[in-house]
Amino acid sequence: MARPLELEPYRLPSGRWQVNVIARLSPTGKRQRMTFSSKQKAIAQVEELKARRDNIAAVNRTLSPGQLLDAASALEILVEHPQVTLSDAARAYLELVQSRISSISLEELFRQFTAAKKHKSKSYLRDIKWTSDRLRPLYPKLVSDITRAELASLLGSLPDSSRNNMLRTLRALFRYGHDLGYLKEVPIRRNDFAEIKRTEIEVLPVGKIRRLLETALFHDRELLPLLLVESFCGVRPAEAVRVLWSDIDLLRERLTIRAAISKTGTARPIELAACALAWFKRCSTATSGPIVPCQGSLLRSRMRKIRYEAGYRGSGVNWTPGALRDAFCSYHLAHYGSIDRLITESGHTSLRTTKDHYLGLVSKEAASEFWNLFPSATGRKVIPFSKAPYTRARQLN
């Protein structure tokens, strides 16, 4: 006859101790024999099983038949997920409910995020606005309920570069909301970003840069300083429009990019070459205020006119932002041969960025020509705006 199942330990011939557990009390839900190396361990397990037996009896007395049926139904749902217990599922659900209670609408999150980033650059705030406008259909929705599929449906039609830019903004937005407890999980993943193959940088020839600077010198001298800080100092376009005359020290032959306008948030000094000093001496004698006399659409319109008169196709509309900065970095590295100096003056944050983008793009002869790009004699004749023929822009390309 089989030994009856009792909550009492008994000793085996081997000297070990065993406890027989009925299915109702077994953690596995099946009859089980537990063996232990000592009687103390076996007794401890028996006490735990007795506590479980008493709890089950208490549950049977306190839970209504409807509650027991509901629990049984929940366990049937979880039968395909044996690693998840009913209590785990309940806790996860309560966390989700609490997250929704604490959440806010996407419109409100954008408002708070924009207010928190109000001291960022104009380009950063512009990116936030563009992203906000793009996601306007999701404004009423709680941020805790927004899915990756919904974001993909609104951003899927954009070019890869534009979509990546908006995804970066959204990632910062949702991380901000996550830190404040508005959502449990950021709905942006690394594989959501498109992989964009890097294209080779086309460095502007020295002759084209000379035509651009001389056109500004003789037709719109107020914009010449902006071109100079991009060409001979490698300043980013978004930084260049915020440079002040007080940042330029011609006596010490140095331009200082203040931390307040730097993309990286750190100040950096840039040495002014002899050719740059010669061009700056042709500029206005202003000593205060910004070097750029206008902003926005008016500035873009005036710059397009200068590029058109300098011979760039399509009135200079198809101009690559940062083209003068790319030329500076390429000619700088080829001429001085110092990556460390270029990283310091250009404000790069990665050695790989500098090497991968600018190393070996131009010859030493072309670099020497660039750093000897002095302004021509004052008496040089340049065709004025009113008499410049339209065909000149096409002939110079």
Sequence and secondary structure as in RCSB ss.txt:
>XXXX:A:sequence
MARPLELEPYRLPSGRWQVNVIARLSPTGKRQRMTFSSKQKAIAQVEELKARRDNIAAVNRTLSPGQLLDAASAL
EILVEHPQVTLSDAARAYLELVQSRISSISLEELFRQFTAAKKHKSKSYLRDIKWTSDRLRPLYPKLVSDITRAE
LASLLGSLPDSSRNNMLRTLRALFRYGHDLGYLKEVPIRRNDFAEIKRTEIEVLPVGKIRRLLETALFHDRELLP
LLLVESFCGVRPAEAVRVLWSDIDLLRERLTIRAAISKTGTARPIELAACALAWFKRCSTATSGPIVPCQGSLLR
SRMRKIRYEAGYRGSGVNWTPGALRDAFCSYHLAHYGSIDRLITESGHTSLRTTKDHYLGLVSKEAASEFWNLFP
SATGRKVIPFSKAPYTRARQLN
>XXXX:A:secstr
      SS EE TTS EEEEE TTT TTSS EEEEESSHHHHHHHHHHHHHHHHHHHHHHHHS HHHHHHHHHHH
HHGGG TTS HHHHHHHHHHHHHHHHH  BHHHHHHHHHHHTTTS HHHHHHHHHHHHHTGGGTTSBGGG  HHH
HHHHHTTS HHHHHHHHHHHHHHHHHHHHTTS SS S  GGGS            HHHHHHHHHHHHHH GGGHH
HHHHHHTT   HHHHTT BGGGEETTTTEEEE TTT TTS  EEEE  HHHHHHHTTS    SSBS S  HHHHH
HHHHHHHHHTT GGGGTS  TTHHHHHHHHHHHHHH  HHHHHHHHT S HHHHHHHHTTSS HHHHHHHTT   
  TT     GGG  THHHHHT 
